[in-house]
Amino acid sequence: MDLDKNELKKQFASEWEKHYKIKVLADRGFIRQKCTKCSRMFWAKDSRRETENHGLCGDPSCIGYQFIGNTPVKKKLDYVGTWKEIEKYFTKNGHGYIKPYPTVARWRDDLYFTIASINDFQPYVVNGELDPPANPLIVPQPCIRFSDVSNVGVSGRHYTNFVMVGQHAFNTKKTGLFYWKEQALTHDLNYLKAVGIPEDEIVFQEDVWAGGGNFGPCIEYFVRGLELGNCVFMQYEVTPTGTRELETKVIDMGAGLSRLAWITSGEPTSYEVVFGKVIEDMKKKAGVSIDKDLFMKFAKISGSLNEDEVGDLEKEKERVAAMLGVSKKELFDNLEPLQALYASADHLCTLLFTITDGMLPSNSGGGYNLRMVLRRVFGFQEKFGYDLDFAKITEGHAKHLEYIFPHLKSGVSTTVDVIEEEKKRYLSTKEKAKSIVFNLVKKAKGSTAHSSGKVSAQDLITLYKSQGIPPDYVVEIGKENDVDIEMPGNFYTLVKEKEEFVAVDEEAAQKKILPSEVASLPKTSGLYYTRDKHFQAEVLSVVRGKYVVLDKTAMYPEGGGQASDQGMLNGIQVTNVMKQSGVILHEVKDPTKFKLGMIVGGEVDLVRRKIIARHHSAAHLLNAACRHVLGPHIWQAGSNKDVDKAHLDLTHYRRITNEELALIEQKVNDYIMADLPVATELLPRNVAESKYGFTLYQGGAIPGKELRVVSMGDVDTEACGGTHTMHSHTGEIGCFKIVKRESVKDGVERITYKCGNVALQYMEEKDRLIHDACEVLSVSEGELVRTVDRFFSEWKTQRKKLENLSELLVRDEAKEIIESYNGIPVMKLLDLDDNSLRKLGLAVAESNAAAAFINKSGTIVCGAGAGSNKSAKQLLEQILKELDGSGGGSDRIAQGKAKKVAVLKF
């Protein structure tokens, strides 16, 4: 069942006494009214009748930003000071303070980033399965959103990171309805008073909220046009048969700390108060100068610059400029230098939060949008000639926010390093992009005879998404060549990814057993955390004709990157074990031998399991060692633990050096030799998070209200379902050896390793290879490196000589063919490599001759000059028809591969 928000609004409005008639509002003199401009229903005090806002709601679209330069608050507070007042009020009035969750939502499998304070408690607290850490509670939750990126720095209120003041209460069966509409709004009125906002200035507006299958009425509150917060009464849920009341009713009030601080200052934008000394220093260093009178007038009407609410942001900018009596160009040429600084301050703060919490810029996933906003900063820096001190700005943010977020100090160094690495990539991308951009601009310039051509917005989007080419660079080249570049104001919104929701691998999902296929089966009892080799069980089903389901099993199903157990069921080999919706399925060699209800004997290959368990436990130690050597930004990005080897994928912003690998390997072996205890415990999720923090989720999100926590001494603690019970101490892992490092994708390094006997076998094989190489070269091990280096140098010299000879042969061969060409192409078999053969073909293609060449490996190159009246593509097709093979090309040059080698006559 889909919810129609507009229909809900109508329904709730018709039942307003049920949903919005709140005693505390009436008792304090608020009267329900209808806005004469937008028809919204709102609550305001009667004293408002004496003002210009009589009959109007509090939305900026109806009254504008009336607080700018005219705040009703007598006590001006800074950003952190505003939070201190809010914290003091709520904690003194029965609300527990909750330490904010990370901005990277690793405890969730549907989010990259925390986008609202309620995310901290979904789904297990919200659905009543777990008790909240406090009830009611208050949390200053930093949130990351990229939906408004084009508005950041412009509107005065938009950010990619912001602090949501979360006021939450959970009315469960156990607590009863102890904290609902009356209590929530009473506290909201009181905390607003605590920060100095006169009650007469507050306007409450009726609305509805819906999301994640839940919905309910909500009350937004405004002061002089600025929305400060929204109190949601999460009351209903959607079911397949209709809607019903939630068993746990939730108060979900979210208020923007930036807006609460802004209302006390009355500044033209919230950025001044939110960024404090950081933005002061940035403006001073940049020497930005703007028309202050124009800026103040713009700020008061800039609330309409919201692309979520206007169809065309550029047209809205034109309308705003017209209201100010200037052109759009004049207005934004004046304001954009300052707006760029505001946006840069925001974006760099977002990088500090997310990198500290373990997300790095990349070309995919959650990191895609981090790279996007950082490249936006680099673009601003180049466009306006700024010399931004990234280290100073980052350190400034951490210092400014230290009271609320003390952990940010630990992320400054890594954040600065990452920004510098990203700057190198950005400049490298621009350098590589030169020819692409010049060709595009040249093509646009030549597309019309009497006027300049145009590079479209879609061209810019394609260049950015496929090549990472910044749009400002294309605009710059376009201006130099008198080519119009269609640069939309919301460009970065158009190219952003849906950062909030993790993409699903559809192909992999199709191969898995579907939940519907096992829905009628009971969950399998798992016996695999023991060391028992034998077990007996009853056959409950054979799914898809090949997967045997038992009532219980000692075979571990594949999960968390660990390969499944193998073994026997009634003497028949089990090749794979998997799990779906709590049901464990055994893939067997001969499924016809299993019938419903039969009792089978199972035998687990414990030798195999123990090898895999060593590799899995070593993954935990490797992760800890990497955090020790490389830094706290290291998080697991994937893994595989099998019999012959294992690998761990790690988030890191540059290539891991050989020196770093040596330190990591030594550290892991130190952990193993320390013979640390390996312990497991089953804890309620909230207890585990409180006790160990969010590094629990190194392996990713884990469903369920209970977590199985695996600790290796005090070195590493993670939520994990692996078979670590196969050993009680790390000493049982044996030796650890790194065998390879590779970059698997942007921002992710893979370390492949072996443990125990598998590692010993690998090192013995390496020793044999070294010994055999010494015998072949008749040198000792100590002389091997020097001897190989000498041989390599000699080989390079010989190779250079051969290349020079090939160049001479190509030149002479081309000269002979061109001079002797009589209108009939020739084909020659030559002892040349593929590269030399292509050079020969290109030389012919630049003349008026035509010819075909083939080497002994079957590579064919055809060249045909413009004056030869021949087509290289047709020559290749004719040859391949006879010699069998494939290839392609153009009329001038074509290349292919033949299955047979022969010379044809044309």
Salt bridges, closest charged atoms under 4 A:
GLU7 OE2 - LYS10 NZ 3.68
GLU15 OE1 - HIS19 NE2 3.07
GLU17 OE2 - LYS21 NZ 3.96
ASP27 OD2 - LYS23 NZ 2.67
ASP46 OD1 - ARG49 NE 2.21
ASP59 OD2 - ARG40 NH2 3.92
GLU85 OE1 - LYS88 NZ 3.95
ASP110 OD2 - ARG108 NH2 2.98
ASP131 OD2 - LYS174 NZ 3.28
ASP148 OD2 - HIS158 NE2 3.99
GLU199 OE1 - ARG28 NH1 2.93
GLU199 OE2 - LYS45 NZ 3.01
ASP200 OD1 - LYS45 NZ 3.74
GLU201 OE2 - ARG224 NH2 2.77
GLU206 OE2 - ARG32 NE 2.63
ASP207 OD1 - LYS9 NZ 3.66
GLU237 OE2 - ARG244 NE 2.74
GLU245 OE1 - LYS249 NZ 2.87
GLU247 OE1 - LYS173 NZ 3.90
ASP252 OD1 - HIS168 ND1 3.54
GLU267 OE2 - LYS76 NZ 3.52
GLU272 OE2 - LYS283 NZ 2.99
ASP281 OD2 - LYS277 NZ 2.88
ASP293 OD2 - LYS297 NZ 3.38
GLU314 OE2 - LYS317 NZ 3.55
GLU314 OE1 - LYS328 NZ 2.84
GLU316 OE2 - ARG319 NH2 2.70
ASP333 OD2 - LYS329 NZ 2.71
GLU336 OE1 - LYS383 NZ 3.68
ASP346 OD2 - HIS347 ND1 2.85
ASP357 OD1 - HIS407 NE2 3.62
GLU382 OE1 - LYS430 NZ 2.92
GLU402 OE2 - LYS409 NZ 2.91
GLU421 OE2 - LYS424 NZ 3.53
GLU421 OE2 - ARG654 NH1 3.57
GLU422 OE1 - ARG371 NE 2.80
GLU422 OE2 - ARG425 NH1 2.86
GLU431 OE1 - LYS434 NZ 3.53
GLU497 OE2 - LYS465 NZ 3.43
GLU499 OE1 - LYS496 NZ 3.92
GLU517 OE2 - ARG544 NH2 2.82
ASP551 OD2 - LYS552 NZ 3.34
ASP565 OD2 - ARG609 NH2 2.77
GLU603 OE2 - LYS533 NZ 3.91
ASP642 OD1 - ARG608 NH2 3.78
ASP649 OD1 - ARG750 NE 2.65
GLU665 OE2 - LYS737 NZ 3.58
GLU681 OE1 - LYS691 NZ 3.71
ASP716 OD2 - HIS620 ND1 3.26
GLU718 OE2 - HIS620 ND1 3.73
GLU742 OE2 - LYS740 NZ 3.61
ASP746 OD2 - ARG371 NH1 2.29
ASP746 OD1 - ARG425 NE 3.92
GLU749 OE1 - ARG741 NH1 2.73
GLU765 OE1 - ARG768 NH2 2.39
ASP772 OD1 - HIS771 ND1 3.74
GLU775 OE2 - HIS771 NE2 3.76
GLU794 OE2 - ARG790 NH1 3.46
GLU803 OE2 - ARG799 NE 3.46
GLU807 OE2 - LYS839 NZ 2.68
GLU813 OE2 - LYS828 NZ 2.46
GLU816 OE2 - LYS828 NZ 3.60
ASP884 OD2 - LYS899 NZ 3.75
